[in-house]
Amino acid sequence: MDSKKSYMCGCGRNRIELTFHHSMPPEVVDLVFCPVCKQHGFSHEKSLPITGDWQLHFNLDIARMYAMAKLEIDPNLINPGFIIDGGYVE
């Protein structure tokens, strides 16, 4: 099941709508940064880039709980790359 959620970026100037696939909970994304956030002093050092020069920061505790409960895989395998490369968030 897919779901969508809209997020305000760190600097509060822009909004993005993300799609969550395979029942990934929207709470897995805890911060988003637009292309101009860094210019306004918002660091995104621990986030991953997505299309459109946006950056996503994940709550890995929630992602790991999802992995155990829904995917039945070792939660230690979960990292931001797994979420993006697996197509769980777009």
C-alpha positions as CSV (number, residue, x, y, z in Angstrom):
1,M,0.0,0.0,0.0
2,D,1.3,3.4,-0.9
3,S,0.8,6.6,1.1
4,K,1.8,10.3,0.6
5,K,2.8,12.9,3.1
6,S,3.8,16.6,2.7
7,Y,6.8,18.0,4.6
8,M,8.0,21.5,5.3
9,C,11.8,21.8,4.8
10,G,14.2,22.8,7.6
11,C,14.4,26.5,6.6
12,G,10.6,26.7,6.3
13,R,10.6,28.1,2.8
14,N,9.6,25.1,0.7
15,R,7.4,22.0,0.9
16,I,7.8,18.5,-0.7
17,E,5.4,15.6,-1.0
18,L,6.9,12.2,-0.6
19,T,5.4,8.8,-1.5
20,F,5.9,5.8,0.8
21,H,5.8,2.4,-0.7
22,H,5.4,-1.1,0.7
23,S,3.6,0.2,3.8
24,M,6.7,2.1,5.0
25,P,5.5,4.5,7.6
26,P,5.8,8.3,6.9
27,E,7.4,8.8,10.3
28,V,10.6,7.2,9.0
29,V,11.4,10.6,7.5
30,D,12.1,13.1,10.3
31,L,13.7,16.0,8.5
32,V,13.8,17.3,4.9
33,F,16.0,19.9,3.4
34,C,15.3,21.9,0.3
35,P,18.0,23.0,-2.1
36,V,18.4,26.4,-0.4
37,C,18.3,25.1,3.3
38,K,22.1,25.0,3.5
39,Q,22.3,28.7,2.3
40,H,20.1,29.5,5.3
41,G,22.2,27.7,7.8
42,F,20.5,24.3,7.9
43,S,23.0,21.5,7.9
44,H,22.1,18.2,6.2
45,E,25.4,16.3,6.8
46,K,23.6,13.1,7.8
47,S,20.9,13.1,5.1
48,L,20.7,11.5,1.7
49,P,20.0,13.3,-1.6
50,I,16.9,12.6,-3.7
51,T,15.7,13.9,-7.0
52,G,15.4,17.7,-7.2
53,D,18.4,18.4,-4.9
54,W,16.4,17.7,-1.8
55,Q,17.9,15.9,1.2
56,L,16.1,13.5,3.5
57,H,17.1,12.6,7.1
58,F,15.6,9.3,8.4
59,N,14.5,8.1,11.8
60,L,16.3,4.8,11.7
61,D,14.7,3.5,14.9
62,I,11.3,3.5,13.2
63,A,12.8,2.1,9.9
64,R,14.3,-0.8,11.9
65,M,11.1,-1.6,13.7
66,Y,9.3,-1.7,10.3
67,A,12.0,-4.0,9.0
68,M,11.5,-6.5,11.8
69,A,7.7,-6.4,11.8
70,K,6.9,-6.1,8.1
71,L,9.9,-7.3,6.2
72,E,11.1,-9.9,8.7
73,I,14.7,-9.0,8.1
74,D,17.6,-8.1,10.5
75,P,17.1,-4.5,11.6
76,N,20.9,-4.1,11.6
77,L,20.8,-4.2,7.8
78,I,18.7,-1.0,7.7
79,N,20.3,2.2,6.7
80,P,19.3,5.3,4.7
81,G,20.7,3.7,1.5
82,F,18.5,0.7,2.0
83,I,15.4,2.9,2.3
84,I,16.2,4.9,-0.8
85,D,17.7,2.2,-3.0
86,G,14.8,-0.2,-2.1
87,G,12.3,2.3,-3.4
88,Y,10.5,2.7,0.0
89,V,10.5,6.5,-0.2
90,E,10.3,8.7,-3.3
